[in-house]
Amino acid sequence: MGKGAVILRVALATVLFSVFLKIDALAQVGNILVDWAWPAVPVLLGITLVRMLLAGTVVLAVLPVILGVRRLRDWLPGYLRIDSKAVLLGLLSFVVFCVLAAVISLSMGIYRGDLSAAFARPDLRPDPDVVGWGYFLLALVPGIWEELAFRGLIQSKLRTRFSAPVSILLGATFFGLYHFSNLLTQAPSQVIGGVIMAFAFGLAWGVMTVRSRSIIPAMLSHYLVDSAGQVFLGVDSANSALATGFFLLLTLTFAVYNILLAKVMYREPVSIRVHRPVSL
């Protein structure tokens, strides 16, 4: 299989993953339940369950076929290799995120860190803005399935035809493009920022995966950033220029510091080979 064919397969896999992950949004399931006056917690549990099932189906059954992987045992165990060092890398990555977000926002005078952002009781009425500890449910989907899809299957498939740095770059690019699917639920300005952030974070998580030869560090970092990390993303947006500068600076520094962290903890060259899926 040539490089062009691999790119096409990865592009198709990205589109299919986007479609499966947005089925519940297209069906307006959450909004319908909220309109019916369902309590927030059952709604969040229901949304999480639906998304977990959809994401699990596409990652375990659909993407392997698209990308040319035979059986789960040919790729899944290799991605989930776990040891204390891998766990520590994931946790330290999250610490880096928290420190950078706090320092940057404080230095700009826009810090509004509030524990309730991630720990308050969820309230989805009249608009799904107060998610509180519901983030710890919703973040399971990106933390587990997005990492298995992009740092696992897709990045490894790219690695069969490209060098490690190029496969990381391409994987992060497709991860960023995948976030354009948020146009279904977010304003274009929010989506553009999310795409940029996803690309940069994807680079960091890609390097972490290659260095550690496991997606566990990226999984932990991704899950914690999307859940508890909400505490540090609350900034005063009255000055849009400062708020934009905060997110751009956080995005850049997070990527840089996490790549350095991964290189310090795992001193093997970045070109080290990762698990490659078995092609059909």
Long-range contacts (C-beta under 8 A, 24 or more apart in sequence): 1-68, 1-160, 1-161, 1-279, 2-161, 3-161, 3-162, 6-157, 6-158, 6-160, 6-161, 6-162, 7-170, 9-66, 9-67, 9-68, 9-157, 10-67, 10-154, 10-157, 10-158, 10-170, 10-174, 11-174, 12-66, 13-63, 13-66, 13-67, 13-149, 13-153, 13-154, 14-154, 14-174, 14-177, 14-178, 16-58, 16-62, 16-63, 16-66, 17-55, 17-58, 17-59, 17-63, 17-149, 17-178, 18-178, 18-180, 18-181, 19-181, 20-54, 20-55, 20-57, 20-58, 20-62, 21-51, 21-54, 21-55, 21-58, 21-141, 21-145, 21-181, 22-181, 22-184, 23-50, 23-54, 24-50, 24-51, 24-54, 25-184, 25-185, 26-184, 30-124, 30-128, 34-124, 34-125, 34-128, 40-121, 40-122, 40-123, 40-124, 40-125, 40-134, 41-122, 41-134, 43-124, 44-122, 44-124, 44-131, 44-134, 44-137, 44-138, 45-137, 47-138, 48-137, 48-138, 48-140, 48-141, 51-138, 51-141, 52-140, 52-141, 52-144, 52-145, 55-141, 55-144, 55-145, 55-146, 55-149, 56-145, 58-149, 59-145, 59-148, 59-149, 59-153, 63-149, 63-153, 63-154, 64-153, 64-277, 67-153, 67-154, 67-157, 67-277, 68-157, 68-277, 68-278, 68-279, 68-280, 69-153, 69-157, 69-277, 69-278, 69-279, 69-280, 70-278, 70-280, 74-277, 74-278, 75-152, 75-153, 75-156, 75-275, 75-277, 75-278, 76-148, 78-275, 79-148, 79-152, 79-156, 79-214, 79-215, 79-275, 80-214, 80-215, 80-216, 81-213, 81-214, 81-216, 82-214, 82-216, 83-214, 85-212, 85-265, 85-266, 86-212, 86-214, 86-216, 86-217, 87-216, 87-217, 87-220, 88-265, 89-208, 89-212, 89-217, 89-261, 89-262, 89-265, 89-266, 90-208, 90-216, 90-217, 90-218, 90-219, 90-220, 90-221, 90-224, 91-220, 91-224, 92-261, 92-265, 93-204, 93-208, 93-217, 93-220, 93-221, 93-258, 93-261, 94-220, 94-221, 94-224, 94-225, 94-228, 94-229, 96-254, 96-257, 96-258, 96-261, 97-221, 97-224, 97-225, 97-229, 97-232, 97-250, 97-254, 98-229, 98-231, 98-232, 100-250, 100-253, 100-254, 100-257, 101-229, 101-232, 101-233, 101-250, 102-232, 104-246, 104-249, 104-250, 104-253, 105-232, 105-235, 105-246, 108-235, 108-242, 108-245, 108-246, 109-236, 109-242, 110-235, 110-236, 110-237, 110-239, 110-242, 110-243, 110-246, 111-235, 111-236, 112-234, 112-235, 112-236, 113-231, 113-232, 113-234, 114-231, 114-234, 115-231, 117-230, 117-231, 117-233, 117-234, 118-227, 118-228, 118-229, 118-230, 118-231, 119-231, 131-230, 135-226, 135-227, 135-228, 135-230, 136-227, 136-228, 138-226, 138-227, 139-222, 139-223, 139-224, 139-226, 139-227, 140-223, 142-222, 142-223, 142-226, 143-219, 143-220, 143-222, 143-223, 143-224, 143-226, 143-227, 144-219, 144-223, 146-175, 146-178, 146-222, 147-205, 147-215, 147-218, 147-219, 147-222, 148-215, 150-174, 150-175, 150-178, 150-202, 151-202, 151-205, 151-206, 151-209, 151-215, 151-218, 152-209, 152-215, 153-277, 155-206, 155-209, 155-210, 155-274, 156-274, 156-275, 156-276, 156-277, 157-277, 159-273, 159-274, 159-276, 160-276, 160-277, 160-279, 163-271, 164-210, 164-270, 164-271, 164-272, 164-273, 164-274, 165-270, 165-271, 167-206, 168-203, 168-206, 168-207, 168-210, 168-270, 169-203, 169-206, 171-202, 171-206, 172-198, 172-199, 172-200, 172-202, 172-203, 172-206, 173-199, 173-202, 175-199, 175-202, 176-202, 193-244, 193-247, 196-248, 196-251, 197-247, 197-251, 200-251, 200-252, 200-254, 200-255, 201-225, 201-251, 201-254, 201-255, 203-255, 203-259, 204-254, 204-255, 204-258, 204-259, 204-262, 205-258, 207-258, 207-259, 207-262, 207-263, 207-270, 208-258, 208-261, 208-262, 209-274, 210-270, 210-272, 210-274, 211-262, 211-263, 211-265, 211-266, 211-268, 211-270, 211-272, 212-262, 212-265, 212-266, 213-272, 213-274, 213-275, 217-262, 221-258
